[in-house]
């Protein structure tokens, strides 16, 4: 396959045609210290927002690079008729796994949405001890 052919297959995934209008700028706010978690046999990359604190914050999840490539190939070759993208519930489970693995089992995931194609952001809150 030519380079142009590969580019045309990956274009829908690279274009970020889903998600928030300012999703790219929001995604760029995250630390590039990437952690990985495995949920139901699938690997996810997880990034923490640098402004997170003891009371909570935001966390972003995305599939592994290999899975992201697969999603681009499937959606590009079918012009979006088929998708190999994990559901928001799968991404939420990845965010939960990261919180649990980092000693934040008591934190609650309160909301989630797609920032850009296959990258989801979740807001979480954590109980505080009430001490000042």
C-alpha positions as CSV (number, residue, x, y, z in Angstrom):
1,X,0.0,0.0,0.0
2,X,1.3,3.5,-0.8
3,X,1.9,6.2,1.7
4,X,-1.0,8.1,0.3
5,X,-3.3,5.0,0.8
6,X,-2.2,4.6,4.4
7,X,-2.8,8.3,5.0
8,X,-6.3,8.1,3.5
9,X,-7.2,5.1,5.7
10,X,-5.9,6.9,8.9
11,X,-7.3,10.3,8.1
12,X,-10.6,9.9,9.9
13,X,-8.9,8.9,13.1
14,X,-6.2,11.6,12.8
15,X,-8.8,14.3,12.0
16,X,-10.4,14.0,15.4
17,X,-13.8,14.3,13.9
18,X,-15.6,13.5,17.2
19,X,-15.5,15.1,20.5
20,X,-15.5,18.7,21.8
21,X,-14.8,21.7,19.6
22,X,-11.8,22.6,21.8
23,X,-10.9,19.0,22.5
24,X,-7.4,19.2,21.1
25,X,-6.4,22.2,23.2
26,X,-7.9,20.5,26.3
27,X,-6.0,17.2,25.6
28,X,-2.7,19.2,25.3
29,X,-3.2,20.4,28.9
30,X,-2.4,16.9,30.2
31,X,1.0,15.8,31.5
32,X,2.9,13.5,29.1
33,X,3.7,11.2,32.0
34,X,1.8,8.3,30.6
35,X,0.7,5.4,32.7
36,X,-0.8,2.2,31.3
37,X,-3.5,0.0,32.7
38,X,-5.1,-3.2,31.4
39,X,-8.8,-3.7,31.7
40,X,-10.5,-6.9,30.4
41,X,-7.4,-7.7,28.4
42,X,-7.2,-4.3,26.6
43,X,-4.4,-1.8,27.3
44,X,-5.1,1.9,27.9
45,X,-2.8,4.9,28.3
46,X,-3.9,7.1,31.1
47,X,-2.8,10.7,31.6
48,X,-3.4,12.9,34.7
49,X,-4.1,16.6,34.6
50,X,-1.3,18.6,36.2
51,X,-3.8,20.6,38.3
52,X,-5.1,17.5,40.1
53,X,-5.1,17.6,43.8
54,X,-6.1,15.6,46.9
55,X,-9.8,16.6,46.3
56,X,-9.8,15.3,42.7
57,X,-9.3,16.5,39.2
58,X,-9.4,15.2,35.7
59,X,-8.0,12.1,34.0
60,X,-7.7,11.3,30.3
61,X,-7.8,7.8,28.8
62,X,-6.9,6.5,25.3
63,X,-6.4,3.1,23.8
64,X,-3.0,1.7,23.2
65,X,-1.2,3.0,20.1
66,X,-1.8,-0.4,18.4
67,X,-5.5,-0.2,19.1
68,X,-5.7,3.5,18.0
69,X,-4.1,2.4,14.7
70,X,-6.6,-0.4,14.3
71,X,-9.5,2.0,14.9
72,X,-8.2,4.3,12.3
73,X,-7.8,1.5,9.7
74,X,-11.3,0.1,10.4
75,X,-13.1,3.4,10.4
76,X,-11.1,4.7,7.5
77,X,-11.6,1.7,5.3
78,X,-15.3,1.6,6.0
79,X,-15.8,5.4,5.8
80,X,-17.0,5.3,9.4
81,X,-19.6,2.6,8.9
82,X,-17.8,0.3,11.4
83,X,-15.9,1.1,14.5
84,X,-13.4,-0.8,16.6
85,X,-13.3,1.9,19.3
86,X,-13.9,1.0,22.9
87,X,-17.0,2.3,24.6
88,X,-17.0,5.2,27.1
89,X,-17.7,2.5,29.7
90,X,-14.5,0.7,28.8
91,X,-12.6,4.1,29.1
92,X,-14.3,4.7,32.5
93,X,-13.1,1.3,33.7
94,X,-9.6,2.3,32.7
95,X,-9.8,5.6,34.6
96,X,-11.2,3.6,37.6
97,X,-8.3,1.2,37.4
98,X,-5.8,4.0,37.4
99,X,-7.4,5.7,40.4
100,X,-7.5,2.3,42.3
101,X,-3.8,1.5,41.4
102,X,-2.7,4.9,42.8
103,X,-4.4,4.7,46.2
104,X,-7.5,6.6,45.2
105,X,-10.2,3.8,45.6
106,X,-12.5,6.2,47.5
107,X,-12.5,8.7,44.7
108,X,-15.7,8.9,42.6
109,X,-15.8,9.4,38.8
110,X,-18.5,12.0,38.3
111,X,-18.6,12.5,34.6
112,X,-16.9,11.7,31.3
113,X,-16.9,12.7,27.7
114,X,-15.0,12.3,24.5
115,X,-12.4,15.1,24.1
116,X,-11.2,14.0,20.7
117,X,-11.5,10.7,18.8
118,X,-11.0,7.8,21.2
119,X,-9.6,10.1,24.0
120,X,-11.9,10.5,27.0
121,X,-11.7,12.8,29.9
122,X,-13.2,12.0,33.3
123,X,-13.8,14.3,36.3
124,X,-13.3,12.7,39.7
125,X,-13.6,13.8,43.3
126,X,-12.0,12.4,46.4
127,X,-13.1,12.6,50.0
128,X,-11.1,15.0,52.1
129,X,-10.4,14.6,55.7
130,X,-11.8,18.0,56.7
131,X,-8.5,19.1,58.2
132,X,-7.2,22.5,57.2
